[in-house]
Every structure is written in C-alpha cells, then in structure tokens.
Amino acid sequence: MSDKKNIKYYQEVLDVCLIAGRLMIEGGSEMYRVEDTMLRISRNAGVHDPQVFATPTSVIMSLDGGDLSRIERVKERNINLELVD
C-alpha cells in the first residue's frame, strides 16, 4: 500500500467493516459471525489477508499486513436483529 489512493481505499474498507462489526455485536450477533462478516466484506473489496478479532466489548481489525489497524469499542449490547438489518 504505497500511494494515497490505496491508503484511502483501505481506510474506507476498514471503516465499513468496523461499523458492520460494531452494529452486529450491538444487535446480539455471535462473535464468529461478526468476524466472518467482516472478513467477507474486506475480501470482496479486494483486500488480501485481513485479520479480525471480535469480543463482546470491541472489534479489532488489521489490513495490509498490519500496516493499517484500528479498534472499535462496543458500548451497548442487546438482542435487536433489526439493527443489523
């Protein structure tokens, strides 16, 4: 990831994945489903070898071999699958 265009694209993919993961956890999804969904989104966006770790209180994702990483905190959790929809 050398040029600014690629960096911006990877940041956008990371943003979308983290928002999706946070919303899923807030809606009551299992952690393995959150991780799987985030991996599918990033792979379909053309990102190779994304890394994801989800817990009930946070989502951690890394792209481009660890060069771009971010943590998203989850502050609220309940069972609301309409939130995910």
N, C-alpha and C positions, 0 to 999 in steps of 0.2 A: 504494500500500500504506500505508494510513493507520492502521487500527486494529490492536490487538494480536492479534486473532483471525487476521487476514490474515498478519501477520508470522509467527506461529507456524506457520500452514499452509505458507507459503513455506519456512520453515526445515525443516519435515518433508520437503517435496518435495526440497529441496536435499540433505538427509541421505540420503534413499533413492537419489537419482541418484548421489551421490558414492560411496556404498557399492557400488552396482552397477558403476560405472565402475572402481573400485579392484579389485573381485573379477574383473572381466573381464580387466584388464591382468595381474593376478597369475596368471590362468589361461591367458594366452598369446594373447588376442584382439588383432586389429589395431586400431590407433588409430581408424580411420574407423568401425569397428563400435562401439567404445566411445562415441564422440561421437554416433553415430546413435541408439544405445540410450538414452543419457541425454537426448537431445533428445525422443525419442518418449515416454519416461516423463513428462517435465515437461509436454509439450504435452497428453498425455492427462489430466494432473492439472489442466489448465485454465490453465497458465502461458503467457503470451504473450511471444514473443521471448526465449527463453532463449539464453544464449551458453555454449558449451563449447569447451575446448581440452584435448586429451589428449596426453601424451607418455609414453614408457616409464617415467618416474620420477614423474609427477604428473598429477593431473586438476584442472583449474580450471573452475569454473562460476559464472555470474553470472545472477541473476534480477532482475526488476523494474527493468530499465534500468540495472543496475549497483549499485542500492542494497543488494543482498544478494549478496555474493560470498564464495567460500571456495576454498581449495586443499587437496587431499587428496594426501599423499605416498604413493608406492608403493615399498615397501622390498624386497619379494620378487617375483620373476617366474620363472615356469616354464611348461611346457605341461601344463595339467591342466584339461581342459574339464569334468570332473566337478565342479570347484569352482564353476563358473558355474551348473551345473545345480542 
